């Protein structure tokens, strides 16, 4: 059974099945749409392109904050929908040449996406400490990116499995080229010891479980979003270079913010950063509801956890 009969001339998109196919009847059609037909399904849902494409995404956080990305055109497609026919599918971009680095506008977009993703992860997950991790030259070559990456991955994996660590870490290089990290930690098995030092009148902690060098950790207090913004600034701080080849590392049981597709009047969004991408203009507005006071005729399309 097909729900929502398509409008003639509109691109078609198929959604999820929830019924079991018991016979090979019209298997070729199922294969064309899904790429395989060994599926459990009962119902094929078809929607027109205008029903699943929207010009805005709102990210909602547990503390009531929300961020907005709004485009001049409906370029955002709801998750879980694929083009029903091959000619409607968008061509995939050519893979980047091996070893080639982003430059110019590509680098700016890459940094912007990384900062936005880090912000969303940090606001969607309550972290306890802002941390700085340095490396002991007696234990590891601080200048060897491959060795540092391998050691960090091993340590983080062990802490996640054994102690429930949740983390976001942004790599940075000292002026002499040595690597270190800034970011957020939380977890039921994370240990912190008072170092006896104070910064701005608040205690500084050491993390004895960090076995690769030295640490400082401060409990997060006050305006949490300000601390998140401070950490985001480390991305791209070093002339657009990716230390260790990545903007940041993250792991543990991290949650994604609620993602809401919506349709908004582009010109009505104020107090936003505006820029262009191929094919559309974009505005990004952090703390969307606070900055714009929720005064929008908003059609909310779908919410994904």
C-alpha positions as CSV (number, residue, x, y, z in Angstrom):
1,X,0.0,0.0,0.0
2,X,1.4,3.4,-0.9
3,X,0.6,6.4,1.3
4,X,0.5,10.0,0.2
5,X,-0.1,9.5,-3.6
6,X,2.6,11.6,-5.5
7,X,1.8,14.8,-7.3
8,X,2.5,14.5,-11.0
9,X,5.8,15.9,-12.0
10,X,7.2,16.0,-8.4
11,X,10.4,14.0,-7.5
12,X,9.5,10.9,-5.5
13,X,11.3,9.7,-2.3
14,X,10.9,6.4,-0.5
15,X,10.9,6.0,3.3
16,X,11.1,3.1,5.7
17,X,9.3,-0.2,5.4
18,X,7.5,-1.8,8.3
19,X,5.9,-4.8,6.8
20,X,7.3,-8.2,5.9
21,X,7.5,-9.1,2.2
22,X,6.3,-12.7,1.9
23,X,6.4,-13.3,-1.8
24,X,8.7,-12.3,-4.7
25,X,5.9,-10.2,-6.2
26,X,7.4,-7.1,-7.8
27,X,10.8,-7.8,-6.3
28,X,12.4,-5.9,-9.1
29,X,10.7,-2.7,-7.9
30,X,11.8,-3.3,-4.4
31,X,15.3,-3.8,-5.5
32,X,15.3,-0.6,-7.5
33,X,14.1,1.4,-4.5
34,X,16.1,-0.3,-1.7
35,X,19.1,-1.9,-3.4
36,X,18.0,-5.2,-1.9
37,X,14.8,-7.0,-1.0
38,X,15.7,-9.2,2.0
39,X,13.9,-6.7,4.3
40,X,11.1,-6.9,6.8
41,X,8.5,-4.4,5.7
42,X,4.8,-4.0,5.2
43,X,4.2,-0.5,3.9
44,X,6.1,1.6,1.3
45,X,5.7,5.3,2.0
46,X,6.2,7.7,-0.8
47,X,6.4,11.4,-0.4
48,X,6.9,14.3,-2.8
49,X,10.2,16.2,-2.7
50,X,8.6,19.3,-1.3
51,X,7.2,17.4,1.7
52,X,10.7,16.3,2.9
53,X,12.9,19.2,1.9
54,X,13.0,22.2,4.3
55,X,15.0,25.4,4.6
56,X,15.8,25.2,8.3
57,X,17.2,22.9,11.0
58,X,16.8,23.7,14.7
59,X,19.0,22.0,17.2
60,X,17.4,21.8,20.6
61,X,19.4,21.2,23.8
62,X,18.5,19.9,27.2
63,X,18.9,23.2,28.9
64,X,16.4,24.9,26.6
65,X,18.9,26.5,24.3
66,X,18.5,26.1,20.5
67,X,20.7,26.8,17.5
68,X,19.3,27.5,14.0
69,X,20.7,26.9,10.5
70,X,18.4,28.5,7.9
71,X,18.9,28.6,4.1
72,X,17.5,30.8,1.4
73,X,16.3,27.6,-0.3
74,X,14.9,24.2,0.9
75,X,18.2,22.3,0.8
76,X,17.8,20.1,3.9
77,X,16.2,16.7,3.4
78,X,14.7,14.8,6.3
79,X,16.7,11.7,7.3
80,X,15.6,8.3,6.1
81,X,14.4,9.3,2.6
82,X,16.1,8.3,-0.6
83,X,15.3,9.1,-4.2
84,X,12.9,6.6,-5.6
85,X,14.4,6.5,-9.1
86,X,18.0,6.5,-10.1
87,X,17.6,9.7,-12.3
88,X,16.4,11.6,-9.2
89,X,19.4,10.6,-7.1
90,X,22.0,13.3,-6.7
91,X,25.4,12.6,-8.0
92,X,28.0,12.0,-5.3
93,X,30.9,14.4,-5.2
94,X,34.2,13.0,-6.4
95,X,36.4,11.7,-3.6
96,X,39.1,14.0,-2.5
97,X,42.5,13.3,-3.9
98,X,44.6,11.3,-1.4
99,X,46.8,13.5,0.8
100,X,45.2,16.7,-0.5
101,X,44.4,19.3,2.1
102,X,41.5,21.7,2.2
103,X,42.4,25.2,1.3
104,X,40.8,28.6,1.0
105,X,37.0,28.5,1.1
106,X,37.0,24.7,1.6
107,X,39.1,25.1,4.7
108,X,36.9,27.9,6.1
109,X,33.8,25.7,5.6
110,X,35.6,22.7,7.2
111,X,36.5,24.8,10.3
112,X,32.9,26.2,10.5
113,X,31.4,22.7,10.3
114,X,33.8,21.4,12.9
115,X,33.1,24.2,15.4
116,X,29.4,23.8,14.9
117,X,29.6,20.0,15.5
118,X,31.7,20.5,18.6
119,X,29.3,23.1,19.9
120,X,26.3,20.8,19.4
121,X,28.0,17.8,21.1
122,X,29.1,19.9,24.0
123,X,25.7,21.5,24.6
124,X,23.9,18.2,24.2
125,X,26.1,16.5,26.8
126,X,26.7,17.8,30.3
127,X,30.5,17.7,30.9
128,X,32.1,18.2,34.3
129,X,35.6,19.5,33.6
130,X,37.5,21.7,31.2
131,X,40.9,19.9,30.8
132,X,44.3,20.5,29.4
133,X,46.4,17.4,28.7
134,X,50.1,17.6,28.0
135,X,52.6,14.8,27.2
136,X,55.7,13.7,29.2
137,X,58.7,13.5,26.8
138,X,60.0,10.7,29.0
139,X,57.0,8.6,28.1
140,X,56.2,9.6,24.5
141,X,57.7,11.6,21.6
142,X,55.5,14.7,21.8
143,X,56.4,15.7,18.3
144,X,55.5,12.4,16.6
145,X,51.9,12.8,15.4
146,X,51.4,9.1,14.6
147,X,52.7,8.0,18.1
148,X,50.6,10.6,19.9
149,X,47.5,9.6,18.0
150,X,48.0,5.9,18.7
151,X,48.6,6.5,22.4
152,X,45.7,8.9,22.8
153,X,43.3,6.4,21.1
154,X,44.4,3.6,23.3
155,X,44.1,5.6,26.4
156,X,40.6,7.0,25.5
157,X,39.3,3.6,24.5
158,X,40.4,2.1,27.8
159,X,38.9,5.0,29.8
160,X,35.6,4.7,27.9
161,X,35.3,0.9,28.4
162,X,36.5,0.8,32.0
163,X,35.4,4.1,33.5
164,X,32.6,5.4,31.3
165,X,34.6,8.4,30.1
166,X,32.8,10.9,27.8
167,X,35.2,13.3,26.1
168,X,35.8,16.0,23.5
169,X,39.4,16.9,22.9
170,X,40.9,19.5,20.5
171,X,44.6,19.0,19.6
172,X,46.9,21.9,19.6
173,X,50.7,22.4,19.0
174,X,53.0,24.4,21.2
175,X,55.2,26.9,19.5
176,X,58.0,24.3,19.5
177,X,55.8,21.8,17.7
178,X,54.9,19.5,20.7
179,X,51.2,18.3,20.8
180,X,48.8,18.9,23.7
181,X,45.0,18.9,24.1
182,X,42.2,21.0,25.4
183,X,38.6,19.8,26.0
184,X,35.9,18.4,28.2
185,X,35.7,15.3,30.4
186,X,32.9,13.6,32.3
187,X,32.3,10.1,33.5
188,X,31.3,8.1,36.7
189,X,34.8,6.6,37.0
190,X,36.8,9.8,36.3
191,X,39.1,10.7,39.2
192,X,40.2,14.2,40.1
193,X,42.6,15.3,42.8
194,X,43.0,18.8,44.2
195,X,46.4,20.2,43.1
196,X,46.4,22.8,45.8
197,X,46.5,25.6,43.2
198,X,43.8,28.1,42.4
199,X,42.8,29.9,39.2
200,X,40.5,32.9,39.6
201,X,39.9,31.7,43.2
202,X,38.8,28.2,42.1
203,X,40.6,24.9,42.7
204,X,42.7,23.3,39.9
205,X,42.6,19.5,39.8
206,X,44.9,16.9,38.4
207,X,43.7,13.7,36.7
208,X,45.8,10.8,37.9
209,X,44.4,8.4,35.3
210,X,46.1,10.4,32.5
211,X,49.2,8.2,32.2
212,X,50.9,10.0,29.3
213,X,51.9,13.2,31.0
214,X,50.5,16.1,33.0
215,X,47.0,17.5,33.4
216,X,45.0,20.5,34.7
217,X,41.3,20.3,35.1
218,X,38.7,22.9,36.3
219,X,35.1,22.2,37.2
220,X,32.7,23.9,34.8
221,X,30.6,26.5,36.5
222,X,28.7,29.6,35.5
223,X,27.8,30.1,31.9
224,X,28.3,26.7,30.3
225,X,27.9,27.9,26.8
226,X,30.7,30.4,27.3
227,X,33.1,27.6,28.1
228,X,31.9,25.7,25.0
229,X,32.6,28.8,22.9
230,X,36.0,29.1,24.4
231,X,36.9,25.5,23.5
232,X,35.5,25.9,19.9
233,X,38.0,28.7,19.4
234,X,40.9,26.3,19.5
235,X,39.6,24.8,16.2
236,X,41.5,26.6,13.4
237,X,43.6,28.6,15.9
238,X,46.8,27.6,14.2
239,X,46.4,29.2,10.7
240,X,43.7,26.7,9.7
241,X,46.0,23.6,10.3
242,X,44.5,20.3,11.6
243,X,46.9,19.2,14.3
244,X,47.2,15.4,14.0
245,X,45.0,15.6,10.9
246,X,41.7,16.1,12.8
247,X,39.9,19.1,14.2
248,X,38.8,17.3,17.4
249,X,38.3,13.9,19.0
250,X,35.2,12.7,20.8
251,X,34.0,9.5,22.3
252,X,32.0,7.7,25.0
253,X,28.2,7.7,25.4
254,X,27.6,11.1,23.8
255,X,24.1,12.2,22.8
256,X,23.2,14.2,19.8
257,X,20.9,17.2,20.2
258,X,17.2,17.0,19.1
259,X,17.1,17.8,15.4
260,X,14.0,19.6,14.1
261,X,13.3,20.3,10.4
262,X,11.3,23.4,9.8
263,X,10.3,26.0,7.3
264,X,11.1,29.6,8.2
265,X,11.1,33.0,6.5
266,X,14.8,33.5,5.7
267,X,14.6,37.3,5.8
268,X,12.9,37.3,9.2
269,X,15.9,35.7,10.9
270,X,17.9,38.4,12.6
271,X,21.1,38.5,14.8
272,X,22.6,35.7,12.7
273,X,25.9,35.1,10.9
274,X,25.3,35.0,7.1
275,X,27.5,33.4,4.4
276,X,27.1,31.6,1.1
277,X,27.6,28.1,0.0
278,X,27.2,26.8,-3.6
279,X,23.6,27.1,-4.5
280,X,22.3,28.9,-1.4
281,X,22.8,31.5,1.3
282,X,22.9,30.4,4.9
283,X,22.3,32.1,8.3
284,X,23.5,30.6,11.6
285,X,21.9,31.8,14.8
286,X,23.0,30.5,18.2
287,X,20.5,30.8,21.0
288,X,17.9,31.1,18.3
289,X,14.8,31.4,20.5
290,X,16.4,33.9,22.8
291,X,17.8,36.1,20.1
292,X,14.6,36.1,17.9
293,X,12.1,35.8,20.8
294,X,10.3,32.9,19.0
295,X,8.4,35.4,16.8
296,X,8.1,33.1,13.8
297,X,5.4,31.5,11.8
298,X,7.2,28.2,12.0
299,X,6.1,24.9,10.4
300,X,7.9,22.2,12.2
301,X,8.3,19.2,9.9
302,X,9.9,16.4,12.0
303,X,11.9,15.8,15.1
304,X,14.7,13.3,15.5
305,X,16.3,12.4,18.7
